[in-house]
Amino acid sequence: MALSIGIVGLPNVGKSSLFNILTKKSVEAANYPFCTIDPNVGVVKVPDNRLDQLATVSKPAKVIPTSIEFVDIAGLVAGASKGEGLGNQFLAHIRECDAICEVIRNFHDKNIIHVSGNVDPKSDKETINLELILADLGSIAKRLDKTKREARSGNKELIFQAGILERIYNHLEQGLAARSLQFTDEELPFVKSLTLLTIKPIVYLLNADDLENLPDLGDLDGEIIAVNVKMEEEIAALPEEEQAEYIQELGLTQSGLDKLIKASYKLLGLDTFFTTGPDETRAWTIKNGAKAPEAAGVIHTDFIKGFIRAEVINWEQFVSVGSEAKAREQGLIRTEGKDYVVKDGDVCNFLVNR
């Protein structure tokens, strides 16, 4: 399930540095606008203590976490919706992502220039959000004009579409993101086909040198996470086994990037189920509300058609009894059919016809 988060923001706010730490993949993070021309994609493992605890019980040969994609998109500037700073190219990259991580600068460093000359987090957030709204407004205006003309024929579907487009246009014109609109189940397929930028779920990452005194960013339509990217670079530079100890020394319960990854995973409406045994303990990604055959299909598409039943136990129960054999002895492993909705944290064994 290749779902991706697009990292956006003004130039020199720490996007590429963030991406470098997230993926440990070397991309250019030079101190000038537009140094990142093509989007860089990195697959990031989702930290999950449950997986480690299951592995302690099963002692598998391999432990495989689940993952999400982060896409580093070059810095947007005011006027991006009209092509400023290669804006059209970069906006197209955002359209291909499933959600947005907007990085906002709240650190001061005279050696790193700010594109507008001074650090103003609220203004930066408004600049980026306005550009995304203007880009959507432009594409909706064209589509609405065309659909209205064609709807004069009396075609019911086109009249239906024109009504949706007009509602979105009026909403965007007020400076509001499309994600704050409500749509019916009947309307959603058409709305999704519009690939709107501002309908994508969003998380705000405040790159701050002071994590205690945070600025007022005004109205927010997504979760905000404050991270000191420079400090995260120091954490990431340590061997993995030393990182947890250093995080504790800093007075933190987890790294800011772990918080971001978990929040991004949640933002996409994803759940995790597990399979575990002597060969492999693995985390799998499913959409929230997925039924057992769909979850089985994540392991192998043939399992959907061949699904018979699922054996299910909550991960905490599995860990507390200490083995699959004991879980079976105590009757903790349930048998579920094709209508069972797999829950986050389920440990599953799927029985299928091959």
N, C-alpha and C positions, 0 to 999 in steps of 0.2 A: 504494500500500500504506500505508494510514493506521494506523500503529502508534503507540501513545502511552505516555509515561512520566508517571506521576502523582507530583508533588512533594508529599511529606507531611512532617509534623513538628509539634512543639508551636508555639503562637503565639510570635512574636518571635524566631525562630531564624534568619531571613534567607531564608525561602522565596520570598516575593514579590520581594525584592531580587534574588535569584538568577534568578527568572523574568524580571524586567525586563531584566537583562543578557543572558540567553539569547536573548530574542526581540526586544529593543529595542522592546517593546510596552508602553505605559504602563498599569500596573495599580496600584491603591492599595496602598501598603506602609506604612500608618500604624502608630503605636506603641501599638496596643492590640489585645487578642484579638478574633477574629471580624470583623475589618474586611473580610476577603475572603469574601463570602457565596457568590457563584456562581463555579464554576471558570472560570479563564481559560485559553484554549488558544492556544498559539503554535507555529508551524511553524519549526523551526530547521535551518539548513543544516549538513550534516556536513562538517567540514573534511577535505580529502583532497588531499594534495600530488600524488598520482598524476594527478588530474584536471588540475591546472595544467601538469604536464609533458607530458601528451598534447596539451593545447591549444597548447603552445609548438611542437609538431611540426605539428599540423593547421591552426593559425591560423584557427580557426572564427569565424563571425560572432557566435555565442553560446556561452557556457559555463554549463552548468546542473548544480549539485551535487545530490546526493540529500539527503533531509531526514527528520527524525522530529518527532513532536509531543510537546511538553511541556504538561502540564496543572497549573496552580497550584491546589491544593486548600487550602481554609481550614484554619487550625490545629486539630489535634485536641487533646483534653485527657483526663486520667484520667476515666473514666466515659463516654467517647464511645460505647462499645458499648451503653450504656443510654440514649443520647440526650443526654448532657451536652454543652453547647456546640454544639447543632445537630448532634451527632455522627452521627445516623442519615443525615442528608442528605449529610454529607461522605463517610461511608463508602460510600454508594451511588455517589458520583462515582469513588471509587477502584476499585470493582468494574468500572467501564467501561474502565479502563486495562489495558494489556498487561503493564506492569512498574511497579515502585515505585522512586523515588529518595527515600530518607529523609534529611532534613536534620537534623543534630544540632549544637546550639550549643556551641562551645568558645571564645567570645570574651567579654570583659568590657567592659561599657559601662554606666555608672551611669544613663545617659539612656534606656536601652532596658530596660524591666522584663522580668524572667523570670517566667513564669506561676506557678512554684512558689517564687519568692523567691531562689533561688540557682542558679548555673551548675553542673550536674552531668551531664556528657555520658552517662555509663553509665546513670544513673537515667532520663534522658530517653529513651534508646534503649529501655530496658526498658519504660517506660510506653507508648510508641507500639506496640511489638511485642505487648505484652500486650493492648492494646485491639483490635488486629487479630485476635489469637487468640480473644479472648472473643466478638468479633462472629461469627467463623466457628463457634465452639462453639455459640452460640445458634441459628444457622441449621441446623447439622447435627443438633442435638438434636431440633428440630421435624421435620426430614425423616426422621430415623431412627425416631422414634416412629411416624410415619404409615406408613413403608415396612414396618416390622416387623408392624404390624397387618394390612396388606394382604397381606403375604407368607404369612400363615397359610392362605391359600387354596391354597398349594402352587405358586404361579406361580414358575417357575425364574428368570425375569429379576428379579423382585422380591427373591427370596432372594439372588441375586447382588449386587444393589444394596445390600441390607441389610448384607451382609458387608463391603462397601467402606466404607459409612457408619460402621459400628461401629469399623473400624480407624482411620478418620480421627478419629472422636470420641475414642477412647482416646489417640491421639497428641496431639491438641490439649489434652486434659485434663491432660497432663503438662507443659503450657506450651511445647510444641514446634510450630513452624510446619509446615504441610502440605507445604511445598516439600522438606522433608527426608525425606519418604516416597517409596518407589519404587512405581510402578504398571506393570502389564503393558499391552501394546498393546490388549488386549481391554478393560481397565478404563478407559483414558484418556478415551474419548469421554464416558462417564458422569461421570467426575471433572471434566472441563472444563465440563460442563453445570451444575455446582454453583457456578460463579463464586466460588470461594474467594479471599479476600483474601491469605491466607498462602501460597498456592501460586504466586503471582506471583513471578517473579525479582526480586531486590532489589539495589540498589547504595546504599551509605551515603556521604553527603557530610558530612564534618566541617567546619563553618564555623568556622575557627580563626584567631585573630590571631597565633598562633605555629605555623608550619608545621614546625618542627624537633622540638619536644618535644610529642608527641601523647599523649593520655590512653589508659589501658587501657579499652577498651569491652567487655571480656568476649568471650564466644563470638559470632562473626559468621558469618552464612550467606550472605554476599555480599561483593563487593569494596568496599574503603573508599578514598575519595579525599578528601584534605585540601585545602581551598580557602579562601583568605582572600577572602571575597566583597567586602569593602570595597576590597581591592587590585584585584580583578577589575573593579570599577566604574571605577577609575582607568584601567585598560587599555582598557575599552570606550568610555570618553569620548574617547579619541584617534582621529584619522583612521585608517582601516584600514591605510594604508601605513606608519604610524608605530608600529603596535602591536607588530609583530615585533621591531623595534629595542628598544622599551621592555621587552619580555619578556626579551630577552637581557641588558639592563642589570640586570634584577632577578635574574639568574643562573638563569633558568628556560629549559627547552628548548621549552616550549609553555605556553599559558595553562591554568589549572586548569579553566576551562570547556570548553576543547577536549578535555581529558582526560575530563571528565564526558560530553561528547557522544559521544565515541568509545566509552567504556565502556558507555554506555546502548545504543548501536547494537549492540555486541557482545552485550550482555545479552539482547537480543531475538532473538538467533540469526540475524542478518542478514549477508548478503554484498553486495558491490558489483560489478557488471560495468559496462563502458563501451561507448558507441558514439562514434565520432569521425569527423569529416570537415569539409569547408570550411564547411558550414552550421551545424554544431552539434557540440560535444563535451559529452557528458552522462554523468552517473553514474546508475545505476539500482539500485534495491533489490530483492533477492530473499531468500527464506528459504534458509538453509543447506541444501544438498542438492537444490536445484531443478534440474530437467532443462531442456534447451534449449527445448522448446516452452513450458514455464512461464515461462522468462525472456523469451522472445519475446512472450508474452501480457502481460507488464508494460508493454511498449511499446504494444501494441494487442491487445485481446482476440481480434480476428479472426485474429491471427497464430498462435494455438494450433492452430486447425483447419487453417489454410493452411500450416503449417510444412512446409518441404521439407528444408532442412539449414542448418547454421550454419557460418560461416567464423570461426575463432577464433585469436587470438594473445595471448600474455601481454603485459601493458602494458609491462613492462621491455624486452622484445624489440622492441616497436613503437617505443619511444622511442630505443633504442640504434641502430636502423638508420636512423631519421630520416624515414621516409615509408612510406605503404602500398605504393607502387609497389616500393620496394626490398625490403620485406618479402615481397612476392609473388615478386620475382625470386630471392630467396634461399630460397624454399620454406618460409618460417616460418609462413605462414598455413595452418592445418589445416582440413580439412572434417570436421565432426562431425554425427552423426545425432540422432534423437529421444531416444536413451537417454543422451546425453552429459550428465553432471552439470556444470553451469557452476560454475567456480571463482572465488573472490574475486580480482579483478584481471584477469579475462579482458576482452579487447576483442573484441566480437562484431559480426558482420554477418549478419542473418538473411535467408535466401531463402525467400519465401513465395508461395503462390498467392493472388491477390487476386480 
